[in-house]
Amino acid sequence: MTTERANIGGVDSHKDTIHVAVINDLGHHLDDREFPTTVPGYRRAVAWLIEHGPLQAVGVEGTSSYGVGITTALRTAGIIVVEVNRTRPAERRARGKTDRLDAYRAARSVLSGEASTDPKNASIEPLRALTVARRPAVKAQQAAWRQIDSLLVNTPGDLRDRYRNLSETQLIAALAHVRPDRMNDTAAADTMFALRSLARRYDALGEEIRSLEDRMRARPTATNPALMAIKGVGPVIGAQLLITAGDNPDRLRSSASFAALCGTAPIPVSSGRTDRHRLSRGGDRQANAALHHIVKVRMSYNPATRDYRDRHLEKGWTISAVFRALKRAIAREIFQALTGHCVVPDYSDLRPARRAKNLTLTAAAQHLGVWPSRIGELELGRRPNDDLAHRYREWLTAA
């Protein structure tokens, strides 16, 4: 009795076309064909693959970019999809590069086991879109602030002195409401008109950034509350970590692999009598920056992190080495949250307990030494803080 062997597919994806190839379980080329990147084109590609017999899996290059459409179509048809990395430069030089060759290489990568990673779920794409929209808005706002600062240097002395000691918020508010048309000096009026335009642009970009962050906060909190409960993880950082890891935790095999994905896994560079490690320069640099931001936040607000820094600086560590060690430890903590192996703090009892005693947010904030908005965010679970929650509960019990 003979059993039917399953074939393996490969897809090289581009903006307007995808090239699909099929090989058998021995690696022999069976057939290949090109399809357009349209919904009917994806359907024809899936049907064409199925026509060649049972499929073990299909390797797709660019599952989170140009290949997202064919990936969705294959999964809808119940076909296993494997993410394939793009062709390495050494292989391109040795074997050449065409869409046909890349499609067959994607299939061979699945057959050899070189490609074995599950693709990210398409549901993470809206979060990526919000992040992409926010990033240039932040850069534009920073550019507007630098331009305001440089223009003020060249304003007449009386105008410069008027705005010299104002904070950033006060300066933007003042410049946004100036009236250049009422100034007698035409040259100064033009300069103030430019400053008013930049200040209003700064305000508009700030409102845009806040609206994007509000939507970013809602999606990571609903997707993975444990991630948002980690100290130092806000909506922007949480969104970036979810984008890097994907919202299907099966892709993450171990904390070490996630650390390597974020570029925080130390790489051994020992030779002879030398035994040392160096910093990884690979991985997702945006995820690495997110971990770096978490470390900086904890350096400012977490006593345990500061104690760790001070102890290791006394041992002769450099501050860079301390940051690398902390980023690796935080990557391990993030991995536990992403894979659902940590407890999510519950603050749902705080607001009912406060209202039962007719206490206001202002009264609670004055007692705990924080802003009222901070208490409101804690009650809603938007900014977890176990220490503050513990002090808040003690105060509510004694009140």
C-alpha positions as CSV (number, residue, x, y, z in Angstrom):
1,M,0.0,0.0,0.0
2,T,1.4,3.4,-1.0
3,T,0.7,6.7,0.7
4,E,0.4,9.9,-1.3
5,R,3.3,12.3,-0.6
6,A,2.6,16.0,0.1
7,N,4.2,18.7,-2.0
8,I,5.6,22.0,-0.7
9,G,4.9,25.4,-2.2
10,G,6.9,28.6,-2.3
11,V,5.9,32.2,-2.9
12,D,8.0,35.2,-3.8
13,S,5.9,38.2,-3.2
14,H,6.0,41.7,-4.8
15,K,3.8,44.7,-4.9
16,D,1.9,43.8,-8.1
17,T,2.7,40.1,-8.6
18,I,3.5,36.9,-6.7
19,H,5.4,34.0,-8.2
20,V,4.3,30.6,-6.9
21,A,6.3,27.4,-7.2
22,V,5.8,23.8,-6.2
23,I,8.3,21.0,-5.4
24,N,7.8,17.5,-4.2
25,D,9.1,16.0,-1.0
26,L,12.4,15.1,-2.6
27,G,13.0,18.7,-3.7
28,H,12.3,18.2,-7.4
29,H,10.8,21.2,-9.2
30,L,7.3,20.5,-10.4
31,D,5.8,23.8,-11.7
32,D,5.7,27.5,-11.2
33,R,3.5,30.4,-12.2
34,E,2.9,34.1,-11.7
35,F,-0.3,35.6,-10.4
36,P,-1.5,39.2,-9.8
37,T,-1.8,40.6,-6.2
38,T,-5.6,40.9,-6.3
39,V,-8.2,39.0,-4.5
40,P,-9.1,36.9,-7.6
41,G,-5.4,36.4,-8.2
42,Y,-4.9,35.0,-4.7
43,R,-7.8,32.7,-5.2
44,R,-6.4,31.4,-8.5
45,A,-2.9,30.9,-6.8
46,V,-4.4,28.9,-4.0
47,A,-6.5,26.8,-6.4
48,W,-3.4,26.3,-8.6
49,L,-1.4,25.0,-5.7
50,I,-4.1,22.6,-4.6
51,E,-4.3,21.2,-8.2
52,H,-0.8,19.8,-7.9
53,G,-1.9,17.5,-5.0
54,P,-1.8,17.6,-1.2
55,L,0.3,20.3,0.3
56,Q,2.5,19.9,3.4
57,A,3.1,23.7,3.7
58,V,3.8,26.8,1.7
59,G,6.8,29.1,2.4
60,V,6.0,32.8,1.8
61,E,8.5,35.6,1.6
62,G,7.4,38.8,3.2
63,T,4.3,37.5,5.1
64,S,4.0,40.9,6.9
65,S,4.4,43.1,3.8
66,Y,3.8,42.2,0.2
67,G,2.9,38.6,1.1
68,V,0.2,39.4,3.6
69,G,-2.6,38.9,1.0
70,I,-1.5,35.5,-0.2
71,T,-0.8,34.5,3.4
72,T,-4.4,35.3,4.4
73,A,-5.8,33.4,1.4
74,L,-3.7,30.3,2.1
75,R,-4.7,30.3,5.8
76,T,-8.3,30.7,4.9
77,A,-8.0,27.6,2.7
78,G,-6.5,25.7,5.7
79,I,-3.0,25.5,4.3
80,I,0.0,25.8,6.7
81,V,2.1,28.9,6.0
82,V,5.8,29.3,6.9
83,E,7.6,32.6,7.0
84,V,10.7,32.7,4.7
85,N,13.5,35.2,5.0
86,R,14.6,37.0,1.8
87,T,17.5,35.7,-0.2
88,R,20.9,36.2,1.4
89,P,23.5,38.3,-0.6
90,A,26.0,35.3,-0.8
91,E,23.3,33.1,-2.3
92,R,22.2,35.8,-4.8
93,R,25.8,36.1,-6.0
94,A,26.3,32.4,-6.3
95,R,23.0,31.4,-7.9
96,G,21.5,34.6,-9.2
97,K,18.1,36.1,-8.4
98,T,14.8,36.0,-10.2
99,D,11.2,35.7,-9.0
100,R,11.1,32.1,-10.2
101,L,14.4,31.2,-8.4
102,D,13.2,32.9,-5.2
103,A,9.9,31.0,-5.2
104,Y,11.7,27.7,-5.5
105,R,14.2,28.7,-2.9
106,A,11.3,29.5,-0.5
107,A,9.9,26.0,-1.0
108,R,13.3,24.4,-0.5
109,S,13.7,26.4,2.7
110,V,10.6,24.8,4.1
111,L,11.6,21.4,3.0
112,S,15.1,21.6,4.6
113,G,13.7,23.1,7.8
114,E,15.7,26.3,7.4
115,A,12.4,28.2,7.5
116,S,10.2,27.1,10.3
117,T,8.6,30.3,11.8
118,D,4.9,30.8,11.8
119,P,3.9,34.2,10.2
120,K,2.4,37.0,12.3
121,N,-1.3,37.2,12.4
122,A,-2.8,39.9,10.1
123,S,-4.7,41.3,13.1
124,I,-1.5,43.1,14.2
125,E,-1.5,45.2,11.0
126,P,-3.9,47.9,12.4
127,L,-1.4,48.5,15.2
128,R,1.4,48.8,12.8
129,A,-0.6,51.3,10.8
130,L,-1.1,53.5,14.0
131,T,2.6,53.2,14.8
132,V,3.6,54.2,11.3
133,A,1.3,57.2,11.4
134,R,2.6,58.4,14.8
135,R,6.3,58.2,14.1
136,P,6.5,61.0,11.4
137,A,4.1,63.1,13.5
138,V,6.5,63.0,16.4
139,K,9.5,63.8,14.2
140,A,7.6,66.7,12.6
141,Q,6.7,68.0,16.1
142,Q,10.3,67.8,17.2
143,A,11.4,69.6,14.1
144,A,8.8,72.4,14.7
145,W,10.2,72.9,18.2
146,R,13.8,73.1,17.0
147,Q,12.7,75.6,14.4
148,I,11.0,77.7,17.0
149,D,14.0,77.7,19.2
150,S,16.4,78.7,16.4
151,L,14.1,81.5,15.2
152,L,13.8,83.0,18.6
153,V,17.6,83.4,18.7
154,N,17.4,85.8,15.8
155,T,14.4,87.9,17.0
156,P,14.9,91.4,18.3
157,G,16.1,91.7,21.8
158,D,12.9,92.9,23.3
159,L,10.9,89.9,21.8
160,R,13.6,87.4,22.8
161,D,13.5,88.7,26.4
162,R,9.7,88.4,26.5
163,Y,9.8,84.7,25.8
164,R,13.2,83.8,27.3
165,N,12.1,82.3,30.6
166,L,8.9,80.5,29.5
167,S,8.6,76.8,29.7
168,E,7.9,74.8,26.5
169,T,4.2,74.6,27.2
170,Q,3.9,78.3,28.1
171,L,6.0,79.3,25.1
172,I,3.9,77.4,22.6
173,A,0.7,78.8,24.1
174,A,2.0,82.3,24.0
175,L,3.3,82.1,20.4
176,A,0.1,80.5,19.2
177,H,-1.9,83.6,20.2
178,V,0.4,86.4,19.0
179,R,-1.1,89.1,16.7
180,P,1.6,90.0,14.1
181,D,-0.9,92.2,12.2
182,R,-0.9,94.6,15.1
183,M,2.9,95.1,15.2
184,N,4.4,98.3,13.7
185,D,7.7,96.7,12.8
186,T,7.1,94.8,9.6
187,A,10.3,92.6,9.9
188,A,9.4,91.6,13.4
189,A,5.8,91.0,12.4
190,D,6.9,88.5,9.7
191,T,9.1,86.7,12.2
192,M,6.3,86.5,14.7
193,F,3.9,85.3,12.0
194,A,6.4,82.4,11.3
195,L,6.7,81.6,15.0
196,R,2.9,81.6,15.3
197,S,2.6,79.2,12.4
198,L,5.2,76.9,13.9
199,A,3.5,77.0,17.3
200,R,0.1,76.2,15.9
201,R,1.7,73.4,13.9
202,Y,3.3,72.1,17.1
203,D,-0.1,72.1,18.8
204,A,-1.9,70.4,15.9
205,L,0.7,67.7,15.7
206,G,0.4,67.2,19.5
207,E,-3.3,66.6,19.2
208,E,-2.8,64.2,16.4
209,I,-0.2,62.3,18.4
210,R,-2.5,62.1,21.4
211,S,-5.4,60.7,19.4
212,L,-3.2,58.1,17.8
213,E,-1.8,57.1,21.2
214,D,-5.3,56.7,22.6
215,R,-6.2,54.2,19.9
216,M,-2.8,52.5,20.4
217,R,-3.5,52.2,24.1
218,A,-6.9,50.5,23.6
219,R,-5.6,47.8,21.2
220,P,-2.5,46.5,23.2
221,T,-4.5,46.6,26.4
222,A,-7.3,44.4,24.9
223,T,-4.7,42.1,23.1
224,N,-2.4,41.5,26.0
225,P,-3.2,43.1,29.4
226,A,-0.2,41.4,31.0
227,L,2.2,43.2,28.7
228,M,0.7,46.6,29.5
229,A,0.9,45.8,33.2
230,I,4.8,45.7,33.1
231,K,6.6,48.7,34.6
232,G,7.7,51.1,31.9
233,V,5.4,49.8,29.2
234,G,3.0,52.4,27.8
235,P,0.9,52.4,24.7
236,V,3.7,53.2,22.3
237,I,6.2,50.7,23.7
238,G,3.5,48.0,24.1
239,A,2.5,48.5,20.5
240,Q,6.1,48.2,19.2
241,L,6.7,45.0,21.2
242,L,3.5,43.5,19.9
243,I,4.4,44.4,16.3
244,T,7.9,42.8,16.8
245,A,6.6,39.6,18.4
246,G,3.3,39.3,16.6
247,D,0.0,38.6,18.4
248,N,0.3,34.8,18.0
249,P,2.7,33.7,20.8
250,D,3.3,30.3,19.2
251,R,6.0,32.1,17.1
252,L,8.1,32.7,20.3
253,R,9.9,29.5,21.1
254,S,11.9,30.7,24.1
255,S,13.0,33.9,25.9
256,A,16.4,33.5,24.3
257,S,14.9,33.6,20.8
258,F,12.8,36.6,21.7
259,A,16.0,38.3,23.1
260,A,17.8,37.6,19.8
261,L,14.8,38.9,17.9
262,C,15.1,42.2,19.9
263,G,18.9,42.3,19.5
264,T,19.6,41.9,23.2
265,A,21.1,38.4,23.2
266,P,24.8,38.5,24.0
267,I,27.0,37.0,21.2
268,P,30.0,34.9,22.2
269,V,33.3,36.1,20.7
270,S,35.8,34.0,22.6
271,S,39.0,32.8,21.1
272,G,42.1,31.2,22.8
273,R,42.4,32.5,26.3
274,T,39.8,35.2,25.7
275,D,36.4,34.5,27.0
276,R,33.9,37.3,26.4
277,H,30.6,38.3,24.8
278,R,29.7,41.3,22.6
279,L,26.5,43.3,22.0
280,S,24.2,41.9,19.4
281,R,23.8,44.3,16.5
282,G,21.1,42.3,14.8
283,G,17.4,42.0,15.5
284,D,14.6,44.5,15.4
285,R,16.2,47.9,16.3
286,Q,12.8,49.4,17.1
287,A,12.2,46.6,19.7
288,N,15.7,47.2,21.0
289,A,14.9,50.9,21.4
290,A,11.6,50.0,23.2
291,L,13.5,47.9,25.8
292,H,16.1,50.7,26.2
293,H,13.2,53.1,26.9
294,I,11.8,50.7,29.6
295,V,15.2,50.6,31.3
296,K,15.5,54.4,31.3
297,V,12.0,54.7,32.8
298,R,12.8,52.2,35.5
299,M,16.1,53.9,36.2
300,S,14.1,57.0,37.1
301,Y,11.1,55.5,39.0
302,N,12.1,52.0,40.2
303,P,14.3,51.7,43.3
304,A,15.2,48.1,42.6
305,T,16.5,49.0,39.2
306,R,18.6,51.8,40.6
307,D,20.0,49.5,43.3
308,Y,21.0,47.0,40.7
309,R,22.8,49.8,38.7
310,D,24.6,51.1,41.8
311,R,25.7,47.6,42.9
312,H,27.2,46.7,39.5
313,L,28.8,50.1,39.0
314,E,30.6,49.5,42.3
315,K,31.9,46.2,40.9
316,G,33.5,48.0,37.9
317,W,30.7,47.5,35.3
318,T,30.2,50.3,32.8
319,I,26.8,51.9,32.5
320,S,26.5,50.4,29.0
321,A,27.1,46.9,30.4
322,V,24.4,47.5,33.1
323,F,21.9,48.6,30.4
324,R,22.7,45.5,28.3
325,A,22.1,43.2,31.3
326,L,18.9,45.0,32.3
327,K,17.6,44.9,28.7
328,R,18.2,41.1,28.6
329,A,16.3,40.7,31.9
330,I,13.4,42.8,30.7
331,A,13.3,40.8,27.4
332,R,12.8,37.7,29.6
333,E,10.0,39.5,31.5
334,I,8.3,40.7,28.2
335,F,8.5,37.1,26.9
336,Q,6.6,35.8,29.9
337,A,3.9,38.4,29.4
338,L,3.6,37.7,25.6
339,T,3.2,34.0,26.2
340,G,0.7,34.4,28.9
341,H,2.9,33.1,31.8
342,C,2.5,36.1,34.2
343,V,-0.3,37.4,36.4
344,V,-2.2,40.5,35.4
345,P,-2.8,42.9,38.3
346,D,-6.4,43.5,39.1
347,Y,-7.4,47.1,40.1
348,S,-11.1,46.8,39.5
349,D,-11.8,47.1,43.2
350,L,-10.3,50.5,43.7
351,R,-13.0,52.7,42.1
352,P,-16.0,51.0,43.7
353,A,-14.2,51.2,47.1
354,R,-13.5,54.9,46.7
355,R,-17.1,55.7,45.5
356,A,-18.6,53.7,48.4
357,K,-16.9,56.1,50.8
358,N,-17.8,59.2,48.8
359,L,-14.2,60.1,48.3
360,T,-13.0,62.1,45.3
361,L,-10.0,61.6,43.0
362,T,-8.6,64.8,44.2
363,A,-8.7,63.7,47.9
364,A,-7.0,60.4,47.0
365,A,-4.4,62.2,44.9
366,Q,-3.5,64.7,47.6
367,H,-3.0,61.9,50.2
368,L,-0.9,59.8,47.8
369,G,1.1,62.7,46.4
370,V,0.2,62.2,42.8
371,W,-2.0,63.9,40.2
372,P,-5.7,63.0,40.1
373,S,-5.4,61.8,36.5
374,R,-2.8,59.3,37.8
375,I,-5.4,57.8,40.2
376,G,-8.0,57.7,37.4
377,E,-5.6,55.8,35.1
378,L,-4.7,53.4,37.9
379,E,-8.4,52.6,38.6
380,L,-9.0,52.0,34.9
381,G,-5.8,49.8,34.7
382,R,-4.2,52.0,32.1
383,R,-1.0,52.7,34.0
384,P,-0.4,49.7,36.4
385,N,1.6,50.4,39.6
386,D,1.5,47.8,42.3
387,D,3.2,50.0,44.9
388,L,0.7,52.9,44.3
389,A,-2.2,50.4,44.3
390,H,-1.1,48.9,47.6
391,R,-0.8,52.4,49.3
392,Y,-4.2,53.3,47.7
393,R,-5.9,50.3,49.2
394,E,-4.4,50.9,52.6
395,W,-5.7,54.5,52.5
396,L,-9.2,53.4,51.4
397,T,-9.3,50.8,54.2
398,A,-8.3,53.4,56.9
399,A,-10.5,56.2,55.5
